[in-house]
Amino acid sequence: MKSVEQGAGRSRDRLPPPPEEGPPCDLCGAPMLERHCKLLCLSCGYVRDCSDP
């Protein structure tokens, strides 16, 4: 009989890549997440739109 490793041939569970860090948040300084035309701070919840000055 051949020895078979457990889990061989299975795809490993992969986590999505970490989000790229955007500009710092105006309120708390944490990196903001860029989504389309909006910037979102995952730390404090601040949202900035691309039309904001």
N, C-alpha and C positions, 0 to 999 in steps of 0.2 A: 504494500500500500504506500501511496505517496503522501508525504506530510504536506498539509495545506495550512498556511497561516490564516488565522482568523482575521476577517476584514479585507483579505486580499481581493482585489478586483472591484471593491466598492469605492465609490467616489467619496472623498472626505468632505465633511461639512465645512463650508467655507463662509467666513464672515465677509460682509461687504467692506470695501476699502474705506478707511477713515475719510471723512469729508475734508476737502482742502480748506485750509484756514484762510478766511477773508480778512477784510479790514477790521480794526478793533472797534468794539461797541462804543458808542458815544456816552453811554451811561456807566457801564461797569468795566470796560476795557477788555472783555473777553473776545476771542475771535468770533466773527459773525459768519453765518452760512449764507452763501449766495444762491438764491432760487429765482430764476428768470429775472424779473426786474425788481426783486425785493431782496433786502438783506435782513436776516433774522438772527437774533442773539439767542443761542440755546441756553445761556446762563440765566439771563434776567427776563427774556421775552420781548425785548425791544425790537420793533420792526421799523425799517426805513425803506422807503420806496425810491425808485430811480428818479422820480420827478421832484423829490425833496432837495432843497438847496444844500 
